[in-house]
Amino acid sequence: MYQPPGPSVSHQAKLQQGEFLLNSFKTLFDHQPTLAEIHRQFGSDQKLRILCYQVSEYPTLIEAIRSTANHSQTFLDHALFTSWFSFLIADQMKLSVTTTKALFIAGLSQDLAVYGLDYLRSTLNTSSESGYVSGEASSDEVHLLTVMQFLAVIPRLPDGVGLLVLDHHEQYDGLGVPNGKREQQLPVASQVLIVANEVARLVYRNSQFEIGRALPVLKLNGAVYFKEVYRKAIEMVKGHGRNVPPVGDIHVPALLDMQNRLSLRWPHVLKATAELIGLEESRTIIGLRSLARRAWMGVTTAGVLSDELAIWLSEISSEIKEHEIGDYPELLEAEILLGELDDMLVRFQQLLEQLVQKELTVMDDAKRTALQGICEQLGEQEETFDLEEFTLLNMCD
């Protein structure tokens, strides 16, 4: 059985491992000047250095990170970003030194098994057929439990690290893994790591660094859940969104078409949510209500389905070819929020289908039939948007 390194690891070796981490962060900032700006404004070189050298007290963990990074730059970028952003939020929220350190380590180690499963199994002397996970477990759960087992053999690792890693796939709506926790069941430290992961997902979307795409979604999320944590995240990202795609990448008629299709589907979401009243609470129903709540904020507060947005989009469609995206920052925001709403409605439909297909869900035949009909209506592809017709009708008005 594998025995992790003990006190025999030399002081010089620990210094080298701490230097490896610190240089990795420096490289990240060199490659992404926007992150360097945020770090200068909200971070601390001294605190980052201290944290890197504290992690060197766990040489097994550092070697796992180094080995996995050699095989996947994606892993290293995501791990560094999540660890650093968690540290910034914790510092802004005045969380304890112990909690900040645990968040920093959890961000670095949470996804080790996603990109280094074979390495961890060899380290643990564990075969892929071992019994520490169920054969029915999802890939996220397999990766999560592998990392948990790995962290358990690291001497003197703070207890909070394992708990944070265990929670990092949880979601505010109770649809996460492994325990389906809801917002109220997640401690502040877990919320910080979950938000940092969400920011990383937005910033590194489609394998491209686009921090300008994060802010609209962070604002939407912050109006619904984890409000204090998102408020700090928004403060740090705000004003650093200059990394945006060229205007040619945004097709205005396509946005109008998407808005039209979403407007036709939205009433069915409201009807389905009303039909859920009186049903016995389950994980699926909790998820449906949470999705509806978040979508409602997008429709009402953000106004992504409003006539005003449709009129504005139609008015600028003819002149936007002559301008850069910097002249229309609202256009990028509209594209992002419409895409988020589309994703939410697709997920809502999928959950609703799961609900009506489960025979164990207690509901009368009339309600099941009604919900089934709403599922079908949500999935229908209705009429598309005609920009010329809309413009003519608008001129007539």
Sequence and secondary structure as in RCSB ss.txt:
>XXXX:A:sequence
MYQPPGPSVSHQAKLQQGEFLLNSFKTLFDHQPTLAEIHRQFGSDQKLRILCYQVSEYPTLIEAIRSTANHSQTF
LDHALFTSWFSFLIADQMKLSVTTTKALFIAGLSQDLAVYGLDYLRSTLNTSSESGYVSGEASSDEVHLLTVMQF
LAVIPRLPDGVGLLVLDHHEQYDGLGVPNGKREQQLPVASQVLIVANEVARLVYRNSQFEIGRALPVLKLNGAVY
FKEVYRKAIEMVKGHGRNVPPVGDIHVPALLDMQNRLSLRWPHVLKATAELIGLEESRTIIGLRSLARRAWMGVT
TAGVLSDELAIWLSEISSEIKEHEIGDYPELLEAEILLGELDDMLVRFQQLLEQLVQKELTVMDDAKRTALQGIC
EQLGEQEETFDLEEFTLLNMCD
>XXXX:A:secstr
      TTS HHHHHHHHHHHHHHHHHHHHH HHHHHHHHHH  HHHHHHHHHHHTT HHHHHHHHHHHHH HHH
HHHHHHHHHHHHHHHHHTT  HHHHHHHHHHHHHTTHHHHHHHHHHHHHT  TT TTS TT  HHHHHHHHHHHH
HHTSTT  HHHHHHHHHTT  TBS  SSS  BGGGS HHHHHHHHHHHHHHHHTGGGS  GGGHHHHHHHHHTTS
SHHHHHHHHHHHTT       GGG  HHHHHHHHHHHHHHHHHHHHHHHHTTTS   HHHHHHHHHHHHHHHHHH
TS TT HHHHHHHHHHTTTGGGS GGG HHHHHHHHHHHHHHHHHHHHHHHHHHHHH TTS   HHHHHHHHHHH
HHHH       HHHHHHHHHH 
